[in-house]
Amino acid sequence: MTGVKICGIRDTRTMELCARLKVDWVGFVFCEASPRFVTADEALALHDSVPVSTEGGPSRVGLFVKPDNRLIEQTLEKVPLDVLQIYDTPVRSLEIQSQFGRPVWRACGIASQSDLPTDPRLAGYVIEAPRQEQDCRPGGLGRTFDWSLTRNWAPPSFWMLAGGLNPLNVQRAIQESQAPAVDVSSGVESSPGHKSSELIEKFVQNARKGLDLTRKLS
């Protein structure tokens, strides 16, 4: 079954829905420039609202953009994150993984096959559309890229597909990219930062159908 991550959660209703749907990961955004930003205290309240991963709930992922160690320390003192999703250089991402003893997924913008990561030392990668000059914050920002670039890629570690995914295109994205997991944020929102229960349910349903369709075609 294709793994599913719902990122940018800001309310307990959405957390509870993700737990009911057996979503694999939920993401908390610790970047103030994002409309999905939450404080560590807010993330703790969300964390406390559903079972932890060892009890059948979703794993908690913290998204950080070029963070210093103190920000990560202060966050982890309050929120027991399972994974750190990092927007920074490969070297810095490895430092964070070593320093905090948690899996790090590095976000990578991909324009060509030469951009695909090859370092197996990181726990994982989030593969999304490349950054553009006008971008005011990191992330896929609702843009897709050529999903076929990952089809014949030998990934060095776990990875997931992100950027521009929504309930209507996620099945095709899985088929074209062969992604083992998908990550969505704005594609399941009614407005920036506000998740839609209906869109989340449809996205999860279609993402899980996507792998079945891929198997039939292979």
Summary of the structure (lengths in Angstrom):
residues: 218
radius of gyration: 16.1
end to end distance: 15.3
largest distance: 48.2
contacts: 726
relative contact order: 0.16
helix: 37%
strand: 22%
